[in-house]
């Protein structure tokens, strides 16, 4: 009898452990963890989730194999899959990708031709929001925005965005036909880069935009109707609707001198470090991955955190239910370009930020900045880290 009791206890402990998933994510939305509480209720899984700062993610992944409480799965922007050489991410079998998943999203989750992430959220692209109390119709070209400055009350900013974050610099670079990476190589010292640096910092010099206004400052100014335009992502839509009501309008980014401004498009993906998808917890992880792609969870992505799901059937239902504004968010994806998911990209972000700041301070000319960034990127790539 005692042996039977001990056997049952051991089975219970093992079974409890086997149904536990350790999840790390970099999504700083206050409702994000609630999503997985609801998924846990549906699945019977116990999900321990922890928010990890993006800058600490590499260290966590490197240490993962040497800790007693290993991370089974992470949820990160797809460009973080470039950390695969440190993390030994599992390759994803096609059988684990739902037929309803938007197939375009899979391109963001491939590194060196291998699929190592499962997209669950798409978009993360920038749009132009405006207050129709000040702006009466959509704008088609950047110059149209600048012409509107004299029409605004003195206390209202013309336009704002998180100026010093390089994600917001990309649409300007694209309008000058520049890319950060070409054929897998950093391309930071180009005429396109020089022109984009001069143009963007010129906006600051002409008092079109305030370089000192960061994300929080910009976000607050637009919510309080102290800015006519803001460049921000789809994730901000619900907040702005609540703050501005019928005064809120949204559109794709305008052209710049007749050239399309293309923001980056990306996804948030599930990835499985230390090849956990083929490890002892594989059955629960596969169950988790399938549930995260199903309609019930995908609807929650919009309802709880205002992000765009990857399930195309859910997407169609939402477009019919939500109306014009949601349709604008989705249609704007057609004017984006995928963010590269390589280790090089992680380095390029850091290097670009350094160069952008130095040019803005007047320490370097545009050409010197390009040379500085290209040299730093090449050395950092060779040394496997930003110096």
QUIVENJO-V962898 format. One record per helix or strand of 2 or more residues. SS is the DSSP state (@ for helix, = for strand). FROM is the first residue (numbers start at 1). LEN is the number of residues. If there is no record, write none. Layout:
SS/FROM/LEN ; SS/FROM/LEN
This chain:
@/2/17 ; =/20/6 ; @/32/12 ; =/46/6 ; @/54/11 ; =/73/5 ; @/78/10 ; @/94/3 ; @/103/7 ; =/110/2 ; =/114/2 ; =/118/6 ; =/126/6 ; @/142/6 ; @/149/3 ; =/157/4 ; @/166/3 ; @/170/6 ; =/181/2 ; =/185/2 ; @/191/15 ; @/215/9 ; =/227/7 ; @/234/14 ; =/248/4 ; =/255/2 ; =/259/2 ; =/264/8 ; @/273/6 ; @/282/12 ; @/295/11 ; =/308/2 ; @/312/11 ; @/324/12 ; =/337/2 ; @/343/19 ; @/366/17
